[in-house]
Amino acid sequence: MVHQLIIIGSGPAGLTAGIYAARANLKPLIIDGSTPGGQLMGTTAVENWPGEQSILGPTLMKNIREHAQHLGCEFLQATITRADLATQPITLWTDKDKKLTTKALIIASGATPKRLGCLGEDEYWGKGVTTCTVCDGAFYKNQPVVIVGGGDTAMEDALFMTKFTNKITIVQIEDKLTASHAMQIRVKEHQDITIIYNSTVTKISGNGQRVTGATITNQKTNTSHNLQVDGVFIAIGHAPNTQAFKDQLDLTEYGHIKLTKHTLTSRQGVFAAGDVADARYRQAITSAGSGCAAALDVERYLGSSD
């Protein structure tokens, strides 16, 4: 069986693409991937989704998934491990060695936030440990927070958090920041931001419900001290989930899929949406919007190729 459309990924981008594709009668098959529901499954309250004053991340994704199912989207619990994108129909293989073929493909496999790998990180993920200040910053009004990282993202996060608190500590593993010069100046001159160099967070502590502290360890002296904080924002980058396609698609230097003509990739019939292609915004709503765009582009592509 050759599918009209297969969508890889079941986060906001993939599910929204499925909703639009199903309404266009493209009968999409959505491959769940390794993290069904995407990054929002690891969050608590979401307060920047239009129409929802506050909703749990998993609840939001459940609602969108049920919407997609209601419209006729089919789902397959699998992960794509390899692909042949150069021929028609496009051929995919799952981790269970199942072969799938399709006329069009939307890659919405997302990105995985890089983690510290320290004690307490998993336990308090979504309970004070996060990678998104835009999503979660407002929850930490007048509370002490740590930003881990030294690049532009970490600097942007620190400056963004000055809207909510004057107790911000940046922890950078190197002896200097790696952000652009202009960003460094803005951060260093801000009275509400403190920078700790040559250090990293080696333990995150809490009361079982939320974060209450972080252990900061100097990488040169191996000395540690505890810092009382309510939030730990990790800003050491994201890894786009492009492993199955990296030898067949044009990627950026950071591994994101390059797009041409809106959502089209370097391969005919292959489109991309969400964090797998977006290194700038990385918001659920922008991912959903790009999923919508990809589905509309696929509809036009299939219509013109009939």
N, C-alpha and C positions, 0 to 999 in steps of 0.2 A: 504493500500500500504506500503510495506517495502522498504525503500530507501537503495541503496548500501552504500551511504555515506552522512552524515549530518555534516556540519561544523558550529560550533557556533562562531560567530564573523566575522566582515567584515572590520577589519583593514588590515595592510600589511600581517600579518600571515595568516589570514583566506582567503583573496582574492588570495594570491599566492598559497595556498593549493588548492583553487578552480580551478585555472588556470591549475595546473598540473593534478588534478583529472579529470577535464573535458577532457583534451587531452588524458587521459587514458580511456576515455569512461565510467567513473564511475557515470556520471550524478549527480554531487553533488548538494545538497540543502544547501544554505548558510543562516543561521539565522542572521539577521542584528544585533540584540542586542540593548541595550539601547543607544549606541553611534555609529551609522553607520559611518564607515570610521575610527574609532578609534581616538587616541590622536592627530594625524596629522590634524584632522579637526579643532583643536584649535590653530594651528600654522600659522605663516605667511610664510616667505621665508624658503625653504629647500635647502641647498647648499651642502649636502653630500650624495645625491642620485646619484648613477652612471649614467652618461649620461645626467644629468640635471645640468647645471651650477647654476641655481637658478629657483625654481618653488614653487608656493604657495602650502602649505600643502593640502588644499581642492582640488586644481586642480590635484595634484598628485594622490590623492585617487580616484577622479572621473575617471581619465585615467585608473587606475588599475581595477576599478569596470567595466568600459566599456569593457576592455579586457576580463575580466571573463565572462561577459554577452555574448560577441561575440562568445566565445568558448562553450557556452551552459549552463553555471551555472544558476540555478534558485535561486531566492531570496525570503525570507519570512520576512516581517517586524514584528518581534516579539521578545520577550525575553524569554529565558528558565527559568522557576521558580523551576522545580523539575525534577528529573530523576531517572530511575531505570537502573543502569549500571551493575547489577549483572546477568541479564538473557539475553538470545538471543531470538528475536532481542532486541537491546537496545531500551528503551522507554523513550521519553521526553514529557514534557507538557509545553505549552507556557503560557504566561500571559493572553492569551485569552482562556485558558483551552482547547486548541487544542492538541490532542494527535498525536505524531509522532513516527514512529519506523524506525530503521536503523540497518544494519549489522555492520557498522563501524562508529565511531564518532571521529572527531577532535575538541578538545576544544581549541579555539583561542580567548577567551573572554577578553583577555587583563588585564590590571591593571588600577586602577584609582589613579592618584596622590592625596595624601593628601593635603588639602588646609588649609590656615590660617583662612578663614572665616572673613576676615577683610574688612573694607570699601575700595572700589576701586579695590579689587582683581579681581572680575568678569569683571568689566569695562575694565581693562587693561590687561586681560589675552591674551597673544599673542601679546601684544603691549608694552612689557617691563617686563611683569610678565611671568615667565616660570619655568619649572622644569628640564630643560636639558641644562647644560653648553656645552656639546659636540655638541648639535644641534645649539645652539644660541650664544655661547660665542664670536665667531668671530665678531659678530655685535656690540660689545661693546669695540672696541679698544680705549684705552686712556680715557675711560669713567668710572665714579664711579658706582660701583655696590654693592648690598647687597646680601649676602648668608644667608638664614635663616635655622638654624639647627646646631646641635653639634656633629653629628655622623660621621662615616667614609665617607659617601656620601658627606656631607657638606664640609669636609676637602678636599676630592678629587676635589670637585667643585672649592673650593677656590684656591687650588694649580694650577688647570687647568687654571683658569682665570688669573693667573700671566703671562701667555703667551701673554695676550692682554692688560692688564691694571695694573697700580700700585696703584689703588684706590679701594681696596677691604675691605669690612666690613662684618664680621661674626656676626650675631645676634643670641645668644643662650639663651633659656628661663631658663635654669638652671644656677647654680653658677659655673659650670665647664663643660668642654667638655666631651662627652661620647664616642668619637672616641678612637681607639686603641692608646696606648702610643706612638708608633712610629709616627703615623700620627699627633698626637698633637704636638710633638716636632718639626716636619717639619713646621707646620703652625705657631706655636708660635715664631719660630726663623726667619720667613720670614718677611723682612722689609716692604713688600707691603700689608701686611694683618693686620687689626685691629680687635680685638674681643670685643664685648659688651656683658656682662653677665647679667643674671637675667632679660632679656628683650625680647620683641617680637615686630613684626611689627603690629601695630594696624590700620594703614591707609596707603593706597597707593594713591598718588596724581599724576595728570598729566594735560596736556593741551588739552585733548580730543583726541589726536592722539597717544601720547606715555607717558610713565612714566617720571615724573620730580622729584619726591621726595617720601620719606617714613617717616612716623611718628613712632618713636621708643619709646616704653613705658616700663619703669622699673616696673616689676611685684611686687617688694617689696615696693617701695616708691610711685608707681602710678604716677610718674612724666614722662613727655614726652618731646621729642625734635624732630625737623624735620631735616632730613638728605637729602641733594640734591643728588639724584642718577638717573641714566638712566635705570638701570635694577635691577629687584628683582628676584633672583633665589631661589625657595622654595625647600629645601632638607630635608623634614621631613618624607619622606617615600612614598611608594606606597602600595595600597591595592589590591591584586590580586582578580579578579572577579570570585571567586570560590564558592559563596554562595550556588548555587544549587547542588554542588557536594561534599561539605566538609565532609559529613558523609560517603561517598562512595569511596573516593580516598585517597591514602596516600599523605599528604601534608607536607611541611616543617614547621618549627616553625613560619615562617612569612606568611604562608598560600599559598605559591606557590605549584603547582602540582609537585610531585616528578616523575622523568622520569627514566625508565630502558630501556636498549636496544634502545638507541637513543631517539625516541619520544614516546615510549610506556609508558603508565601509569601503575598503579597497577591493572588495569582491562583489561582483554583480549578484544581486539577490540576497545579500547578507547585510543586515542592518544592526545597529546597536543603540542602546538606551540606558540611562541611569549611570551609576557610579563607575561602571566598567569603562565608560568613555568620558566621564565628567570628573575632572580633577579640581574644578574650581568651586562649585556650589555645594555639592554633596548633601542636598536636602531631600527629604522624602517627597515633597511637593514638586521640586524640579525634576526628580526622577520620574514621578508619575506623568508630568507634562511631556517629558521626552519619550516615555512609553507610548503615550497618545500619538505623538508625532510619528514615531516609528511605524505604528500600525497604519496610520493614514498613508505613509509613504509606501508601505507594503501593498496596501489596497490599490494604489495607483500603479505600482510596478506590475502586479499580477494582472491588472486590467489591461495594461499596455502590451503584455507578453502573450495574451491569449491569441 
